[in-house]
Amino acid sequence: MPTQMTKRERIERTLNFQETDRVPLFDLLLNDGAIQYFSGEQLPPLVDDEPTRQTVDRLTGRAIARFLDMTRTSTFGPLADRVYTDEDGFVIHVSAREKTSWIEQRPFADEAGAVKYLQTCIRRWEASTREINADPQGYRRKYHQDFRDMQARIGDTVHLLAVQGTGLDDIRVRLGFALFAYVDADNPGIISEALEAATNLNIAICHAVADLELSPVVLTYGDIAYKDRLLHSPAWLRREFYPRLKRLNDAWHEHGHKCLFHSDGQLMPVLDDLIETGIDGLNPIEIVAGMSLKEVREQVGQRLFLAGGIDMSQLLSNGTPEEVRAVCRQAIRDAYPGFFMGSTTEADNSCKTENLIAMYEVAMEGL
C-alpha cells in the first residue's frame, strides 16, 4: 500500500473497506472562516454581483481542494439576504449567514390548493422525463460540462456525481408537514403519483449522466426521521418510500456507482430496511438524535460505509479543539475502515473555524 494515496484512491479504498493511508474527509464546506483559512485568502465584502460570485466560488473551490477528499457541493452559497417570489408563487427567504432558504408564504392554504399544485408538479416532472428520454445524449453533454467546470474549481477532491431523492423531501417542504399529512390521509393517490413522477425523473437523469470516470459515488436521500423517531410510519415508508429508493439505487448500481444515503435523525430501528433498498453508505450519523458511530458499525458491519459522525450542532459549534480532536480520534477507532470523517451534515457558519481545523488535523495524522 503506498504511503500517500491520491484522493480518488483513498475514496475508492474506503468504499470497499480497504486500508488507507489516512481517514478521508467528506463534508459540505460552508464556513466562511474555514474557506478563508484553507484558501489562504480573505473573502471580499459580500455583494450580490457576478464578480463577487466568481471570487467567492473560486476561494471556496480552493479551500475544498485543500480541506476535503470528497464533497457534494462546491459553491459559497447566498451572497445577500433577499426575499423573492418563485414561478409557482412561493415567497422564499434566502439567508446569507445561514446559507439556506425557507418558505415564508405558500400560494395555497388548503388541501384543494395543495392538490392542484401537486398536479402541476407531476405534469412538469413527467414532461422533463420525456424530454430527457428523447435526447439523453444532449442532457448528458450539458450535465457533464457543468460537472467538469465545477470539478475544475476543486482540484482532485472527489465530487459526488448526483444528489437525488424520491421527491419526498421536496413535496413535504413545499406543502408543509401539516398539509402533506392531510393530503396523504384524504387523497393518498396524489402523493403517490407525485413521488412516482419525481422518482422516474431522477432515474431518467441517472441513466443519462452516469459515468464512473467522473465520480464513483452519488448521494441518494430522504429525511425520514428526526431527533428520536421516524417522521412517517414504518408501514408508510415500506409502501411509498423504500421501493422507490430501491429503484433509484438499483439504477445507479447498473452503472457501477455506489450510493451514499442521507437522512438526518434516529435511524437505528430502520437500518435493515434501508440496507434492503440497496444503499451502500450512510450519512450523516446524527449524534444529537441518538445515533452512535460505534453502535451503527456494530449493527451493520461492513454492509455500509459510514460518512459523518462528528456532531456539528454542539461539538463543532460550541466545543473546544481539544474536545474535537478527542472525538475524531475515537470516531476513527469506532468506524474505520469504510469511514469518511465529517460533520453531521455540513460545516456551516455555526461551526467554529478552529474546530474544523482540528478535525482536519486529526485526519492528517494518518493511521
ChimeraX attribute file (.defattr): number of C-alpha atoms within 10 A of each C-alpha:
attribute: neighborCount
match mode: 1-to-1
recipient: residues
	/A:1	7
	/A:2	7
	/A:3	8
	/A:4	12
	/A:5	14
	/A:6	12
	/A:7	17
	/A:8	17
	/A:9	13
	/A:10	22
	/A:11	27
	/A:12	17
	/A:13	16
	/A:14	22
	/A:15	24
	/A:16	16
	/A:17	17
	/A:18	13
	/A:19	15
	/A:20	23
	/A:21	18
	/A:22	20
	/A:23	24
	/A:24	23
	/A:25	24
	/A:26	26
	/A:27	25
	/A:28	20
	/A:29	28
	/A:30	24
	/A:31	23
	/A:32	20
	/A:33	18
	/A:34	25
	/A:35	26
	/A:36	18
	/A:37	17
	/A:38	18
	/A:39	20
	/A:40	12
	/A:41	12
	/A:42	13
	/A:43	16
	/A:44	10
	/A:45	9
	/A:46	13
	/A:47	12
	/A:48	13
	/A:49	10
	/A:50	8
	/A:51	9
	/A:52	16
	/A:53	19
	/A:54	13
	/A:55	14
	/A:56	23
	/A:57	19
	/A:58	20
	/A:59	24
	/A:60	27
	/A:61	27
	/A:62	22
	/A:63	24
	/A:64	30
	/A:65	23
	/A:66	17
	/A:67	26
	/A:68	24
	/A:69	24
	/A:70	27
	/A:71	19
	/A:72	18
	/A:73	18
	/A:74	22
	/A:75	21
	/A:76	22
	/A:77	20
	/A:78	19
	/A:79	19
	/A:80	14
	/A:81	15
	/A:82	13
	/A:83	14
	/A:84	13
	/A:85	15
	/A:86	9
	/A:87	7
	/A:88	11
	/A:89	12
	/A:90	17
	/A:91	16
	/A:92	17
	/A:93	17
	/A:94	20
	/A:95	17
	/A:96	16
	/A:97	17
	/A:98	15
	/A:99	17
	/A:100	12
	/A:101	15
	/A:102	14
	/A:103	17
	/A:104	13
	/A:105	13
	/A:106	17
	/A:107	14
	/A:108	15
	/A:109	11
	/A:110	12
	/A:111	19
	/A:112	11
	/A:113	15
	/A:114	22
	/A:115	19
	/A:116	12
	/A:117	17
	/A:118	20
	/A:119	16
	/A:120	13
	/A:121	17
	/A:122	19
	/A:123	13
	/A:124	14
	/A:125	20
	/A:126	16
	/A:127	14
	/A:128	19
	/A:129	21
	/A:130	14
	/A:131	15
	/A:132	18
	/A:133	17
	/A:134	11
	/A:135	11
	/A:136	17
	/A:137	13
	/A:138	13
	/A:139	16
	/A:140	19
	/A:141	13
	/A:142	12
	/A:143	16
	/A:144	16
	/A:145	11
	/A:146	12
	/A:147	16
	/A:148	12
	/A:149	11
	/A:150	18
	/A:151	18
	/A:152	15
	/A:153	20
	/A:154	26
	/A:155	15
	/A:156	17
	/A:157	24
	/A:158	24
	/A:159	25
	/A:160	20
	/A:161	23
	/A:162	20
	/A:163	17
	/A:164	23
	/A:165	24
	/A:166	29
	/A:167	22
	/A:168	21
	/A:169	14
	/A:170	14
	/A:171	20
	/A:172	15
	/A:173	13
	/A:174	17
	/A:175	24
	/A:176	14
	/A:177	13
	/A:178	11
	/A:179	19
	/A:180	19
	/A:181	17
	/A:182	14
	/A:183	20
	/A:184	15
	/A:185	11
	/A:186	10
	/A:187	13
	/A:188	13
	/A:189	12
	/A:190	17
	/A:191	24
	/A:192	16
	/A:193	14
	/A:194	23
	/A:195	24
	/A:196	20
	/A:197	23
	/A:198	26
	/A:199	23
	/A:200	22
	/A:201	24
	/A:202	22
	/A:203	22
	/A:204	19
	/A:205	22
	/A:206	22
	/A:207	17
	/A:208	19
	/A:209	21
	/A:210	24
	/A:211	18
	/A:212	13
	/A:213	6
	/A:214	16
	/A:215	18
	/A:216	21
	/A:217	28
	/A:218	22
	/A:219	23
	/A:220	24
	/A:221	23
	/A:222	19
	/A:223	16
	/A:224	22
	/A:225	17
	/A:226	17
	/A:227	16
	/A:228	13
	/A:229	16
	/A:230	17
	/A:231	15
	/A:232	14
	/A:233	11
	/A:234	15
	/A:235	9
	/A:236	10
	/A:237	17
	/A:238	14
	/A:239	12
	/A:240	16
	/A:241	23
	/A:242	21
	/A:243	15
	/A:244	23
	/A:245	24
	/A:246	18
	/A:247	17
	/A:248	25
	/A:249	27
	/A:250	19
	/A:251	19
	/A:252	22
	/A:253	16
	/A:254	11
	/A:255	15
	/A:256	14
	/A:257	21
	/A:258	25
	/A:259	28
	/A:260	25
	/A:261	28
	/A:262	23
	/A:263	19
	/A:264	21
	/A:265	23
	/A:266	24
	/A:267	25
	/A:268	15
	/A:269	11
	/A:270	15
	/A:271	15
	/A:272	13
	/A:273	15
	/A:274	19
	/A:275	18
	/A:276	13
	/A:277	18
	/A:278	22
	/A:279	26
	/A:280	23
	/A:281	26
	/A:282	25
	/A:283	23
	/A:284	28
	/A:285	29
	/A:286	26
	/A:287	23
	/A:288	18
	/A:289	16
	/A:290	15
	/A:291	20
	/A:292	19
	/A:293	25
	/A:294	16
	/A:295	13
	/A:296	19
	/A:297	19
	/A:298	12
	/A:299	14
	/A:300	14
	/A:301	12
	/A:302	17
	/A:303	17
	/A:304	25
	/A:305	25
	/A:306	29
	/A:307	28
	/A:308	25
	/A:309	27
	/A:310	24
	/A:311	25
	/A:312	26
	/A:313	19
	/A:314	13
	/A:315	20
	/A:316	26
	/A:317	19
	/A:318	14
	/A:319	17
	/A:320	14
	/A:321	19
	/A:322	12
	/A:323	14
	/A:324	22
	/A:325	20
	/A:326	13
	/A:327	18
	/A:328	23
	/A:329	14
	/A:330	14
	/A:331	20
	/A:332	22
	/A:333	14
	/A:334	17
	/A:335	24
	/A:336	24
	/A:337	21
	/A:338	28
	/A:339	29
	/A:340	30
	/A:341	28
	/A:342	30
	/A:343	30
	/A:344	23
	/A:345	24
	/A:346	20
	/A:347	25
	/A:348	24
	/A:349	17
	/A:350	17
	/A:351	25
	/A:352	23
	/A:353	21
	/A:354	18
	/A:355	24
	/A:356	25
	/A:357	18
	/A:358	21
	/A:359	25
	/A:360	20
	/A:361	14
	/A:362	20
	/A:363	24
	/A:364	15
	/A:365	11
	/A:366	13
	/A:367	13
